[in-house]
């Protein structure tokens, strides 16, 4: 078989589109440019980049842990508020995502 560079790029593009297409149109109201699935490791890292929980010297709670979620709430000024969902729920991730996006 003979492959052209154009054909290889086409297949690579189709592969990437199909691999990322699963995150688009999943029913949440997030922008298409932000296709990181809520409550995933990648999403936790995105939140950590927006709301650093460490001391800048490599010390801090494990990203995604219960302690980390508590610190995120504290830094966002929402810890203890009655409208904050339980930390072990997808609703918590949606809530944090909305607060950060505001």
N, C-alpha and C positions, 0 to 999 in steps of 0.2 A: 504494500500500500504506500501511496505517496501522499504526504500531508503538506499543505501549504501553510505559510505563516498566517494568512488570513483565516483559513479554516480552523487552525489551532486557537486563534484568538476568539473566533466565534464560539467554539466549544467551551473555552474557558469562561467566556462571558455568560453563556447559558448555564454552566455549572454554578457560577457565583449567584446568578439571578435565582436559580432554584434553591440554593442553599440559604439565601437570605430572605426569600419570598415567604417562608414559613412565619416569620415574625411580623410581616406586614398584613394588615387586615385582620388582626386577631380580636377586634372588638373594643380595644381600649382607645381612648381619645388622644393618644400621644401622636406627635408629629411623625411623618414618614421618615424624616431625616434621623430620628432617634429610634432605631430598630432593636435596641437592647431589651431583651425580655425582662419584665419585672421580676424581682426576687431571684434573679440568676446571679451567679458569681460575677459576671461582667457588669450587671446592674449595680451590685454592691460596690464594685470598684469605681464605677461612675459616680455614685453617691459620695464615696470617700474622697474623690477628687474635688467634688463640689463643697463637701462639708468635712474637712480634715478632722480626724478624731485623735490623732497622735500628737506628740510633742515636737515633731520636726526632727527628732533624733532616732527614729525607729521604734519608739516606745508608744504603745497604745493598745487598745483592745483588738482582738482578732476581727477583721472585717467580716461582717455578716453575723457575728455572734450576738447573743442577747445583750451583753454589756455594750457592744458597739452600737446596737440599735438604741439603747438608752442614751448613749452619748450623742448620737445623731439628733434624737429628740431634744436633748438639752441644748445643743448648739443651735438648733432651729427655733428654740424658745417655745416648744410645744409640749414638753414633758409634763405629764399630769393633767393635760387638758382633756375634758370629757369626750371630745369628738375624735380623739386619736384611737384608731383601732388597735386590737391586740397585736403585739409584735410578732406573733407566730402565724400571721395571716397574710394572704395576698392583699387584703384591703389595706394593711399597714403600708405595704410597698406602694400601692396606688396613692395613698395619702401623702407619703413622703415625696413621691414623684411630683404630685401637684404642688406641694409647698415649695419645693425647690424650683419649679417652673414659674412660680409667681414673680 
